[in-house]
Amino acid sequence: MEDKVYKAGEDYEKEFSPRDYLDTFYNFDSGPVAEREIIKFSLQNLHHTFSVGGIRGDVLIDIGTGPTIYQLLSACEVFREIIVADYTPQNLQELQKWLKKEPGAYDWSSIVKHVCELEGDRSRWQEKEAKLRKTVTRVLKCDVTKTPPLGSAQVPLADCVLTFLAMECACLDVETYRAALRRLADLLKPGGHLVTMVTLCFQHYMVGPKKFSGVYLEKETVEKALQDAGCQVQKCNCVPLRYSQAFCDGLCFIVARKGPSA
Ligand SMILES: C[S@@+](CC[C@H](N)C(=O)[O-])C[C@H]1O[C@@H](n2cnc3c(N)ncnc32)[C@H](O)[C@@H]1O
């Protein structure tokens, strides 16, 4: 393990290895039990939100997508178009590899099968992979610390903005986090939903031998930041699950709705 602690910004571009990240946190079959339980928690909440929860629409924008697709597997059934965005070029490349079925792409099949099982038919996993590949229409560069976060890209206002485990990495202090959430709310139509998963009391996580830090957030800080960004919290599901490869004190899945005039 290296002593240095890497931070938001250029460190991601230079030091973040998508494969180390995927192997550490998304090895569903033979990775650590803790990480597997957290993936299941995420998938269950996403399934609920985008099925019985009734959140659906034309456009979903996922911010801080990283090299992962698990967070889009339920949503791709109920949105016409998904736009994904991340700060780190090598994450966007890793994503494109999977989207274009290129050799060496990460194998998400176990996780896709699990989501299909939640939806009632494990056998349709290849159909779901094809559906997601078709629904993701754009892969964009973004920086949530900048206004606008998607730079010069022209995107429609979204019915849903998703951001999973990313804002606490992209922001190094609470003020930056609050400003980032306001930028995400600006991407939403009035009445649209912001769906997020946050690591509570986050300090750092391991990506291979490298330690990356972020902002320490308590549940109340997250809820207040959402409210101040014009979003009303509709669901806040916090659990004391902890990663084996990250230092935090639980996880929180949140659904918030942007007010009609925010
Ligand atoms: C822990 S990963 C989360 C990836 C994925 N969403 C997941 O659920 O596993 C954190 C992500 O935040 C992204 N990130 C870091 N700084 C950012 C910024 N300023 N704007 C947007 N994304 C950023 C990183 O590139 C990385 O993909």
PDBQT file of the ligand as one rigid body, heavy atoms in Angstrom, charges set to zero:
ROOT
HETATM    1  C1  LIG A 301     -16.022   5.808  -6.104  1.00  0.00    +0.000 C 
HETATM    2  S1  LIG A 301     -16.174   6.163  -7.812  1.00  0.00    +0.000 S 
HETATM    3  C2  LIG A 301     -17.917   5.844  -8.078  1.00  0.00    +0.000 C 
HETATM    4  C3  LIG A 301     -18.169   5.215  -9.393  1.00  0.00    +0.000 C 
HETATM    5  C4  LIG A 301     -19.574   4.628  -9.624  1.00  0.00    +0.000 C 
HETATM    6  N1  LIG A 301     -20.590   5.657  -9.661  1.00  0.00    +0.000 N 
HETATM    7  C5  LIG A 301     -19.946   3.573  -8.598  1.00  0.00    +0.000 C 
HETATM    8  O1  LIG A 301     -21.083   3.600  -8.110  1.00  0.00    +0.000 OA
HETATM    9  O2  LIG A 301     -19.147   2.694  -8.324  1.00  0.00    +0.000 OA
HETATM   10  C6  LIG A 301     -16.073   7.930  -7.789  1.00  0.00    +0.000 C 
HETATM   11  C7  LIG A 301     -16.218   8.534  -9.166  1.00  0.00    +0.000 C 
HETATM   12  O3  LIG A 301     -16.251   9.962  -9.050  1.00  0.00    +0.000 OA
HETATM   13  C8  LIG A 301     -15.646  10.473 -10.216  1.00  0.00    +0.000 C 
HETATM   14  N2  LIG A 301     -15.238  11.879 -10.003  1.00  0.00    +0.000 N 
HETATM   15  C9  LIG A 301     -14.168  12.343  -9.329  1.00  0.00    +0.000 A 
HETATM   16  N3  LIG A 301     -14.121  13.672  -9.397  1.00  0.00    +0.000 NA
HETATM   17  C10 LIG A 301     -15.191  14.065 -10.131  1.00  0.00    +0.000 A 
HETATM   18  C11 LIG A 301     -15.686  15.329 -10.560  1.00  0.00    +0.000 A 
HETATM   19  N4  LIG A 301     -15.068  16.466 -10.235  1.00  0.00    +0.000 N 
HETATM   20  N5  LIG A 301     -16.813  15.357 -11.301  1.00  0.00    +0.000 NA
HETATM   21  C12 LIG A 301     -17.464  14.207 -11.621  1.00  0.00    +0.000 A 
HETATM   22  N6  LIG A 301     -17.043  12.984 -11.243  1.00  0.00    +0.000 NA
HETATM   23  C13 LIG A 301     -15.922  12.910 -10.517  1.00  0.00    +0.000 A 
HETATM   24  C14 LIG A 301     -14.462   9.544 -10.426  1.00  0.00    +0.000 C 
HETATM   25  O4  LIG A 301     -13.943   9.633 -11.730  1.00  0.00    +0.000 OA
HETATM   26  C15 LIG A 301     -15.069   8.197 -10.115  1.00  0.00    +0.000 C 
HETATM   27  O5  LIG A 301     -15.572   7.614 -11.272  1.00  0.00    +0.000 OA
ENDROOT
TORSDOF 0
